[in-house]
Amino acid sequence: MSTTIVPVFGYLGNQITIYLGTVSLIAGVIGGLLSIIIFLSLQTFRQSSCAFYLTIMSIFNIGQMFIGLLGVIMINGFNVDWSQSPFFYCKFRYYSYQVCALTSMTCICLATIDQYFATCSRLQWQQWCNIKLARRLVIIFVFIWLVHNIPYLIYFDYVVSITTGKTTCIVTSKIFQQYVTYGIILILGKLLPICITLFFGFLTYRNVQEISYRTQPLVRRELEKQLTVMVLVVVVFAFFTVMPYAFVYMLLQIPSFTTDPFTVAQLQFASTLTLTILYMYFAVSIT
């Protein structure tokens, strides 16, 4: 019976990717553009370091939608694999995908830390929230991720499968594959930013709760309060959309879970479902 159910998991996974993925793609691009327009149109937001982080995050989230999610929809819905086309696209797609993902996660981390400093009672800590520092940090981290992901351009290549004869774009270095699996995808792309945002998000929430009880309350404009709420909502949303995929991805790396075809089919379905949910994080609109 399990052998007859295996194809059903693949079919359901494709349908979820096509329909839920398409909705996420459209909502993500429209929401991201609206976020950028709003943050750039209001003078208060243009001078806010937190709004600057969120603007850059929205830009890279849109890139993530087109580079990652659109390609997945085309493969599952129309059987069109763009990575089979030009040789350079094989390398560039994975390179740019990770640059966008890591930059987006970095920006939400910086925005959460920024809000922690903004809600602190100490004036010298509040001074860390300034637009000049924000611009420098973004430039530094974008440069770091551009350089850090250069091995994608080196070690990704077309390989022809001996059994199926199908050409796929995969990593040709086992050492780099291990680093991608555990270092980039799990730690840098998932676990580390989630831990940072949860930690500073909790500290920010505690600061907000204590503001009204201070002897000298912190005077904050309404738009600044909205930014704090936006960041905290994104932090919670990121946890519930990112962690399920990280958990399933870790299970797929355990050899004992990949020996039984039925178990593999279940995990692949769970991976497809949680990956689609993961893209909902990049599609989230914070306007």
Secondary structure by P-SEA (a helix, b strand, c coil): ccccaaaaaaaaaaaaaaaaaaaaaaaaaaaaaaaaaaaaacccccccaaaaaaaaaaaaaaaaaaacaaaaaaaaacccccccccaaaaaaaaaaaaaaaaaaaaaaaaaaaaaaaaacccccccccccaaaaaaaaaaaaaaaaaaaccccccbbbbbbccccccccccccaaaaaaaaccccccccccaaaaaaaaaaaaaaaaaaacccccccccccaaaaaaaaaaaaaaaaaaaacaaaaaaaaaaacccccccaaaaaaaaaaaaaaaaaaacccccccc
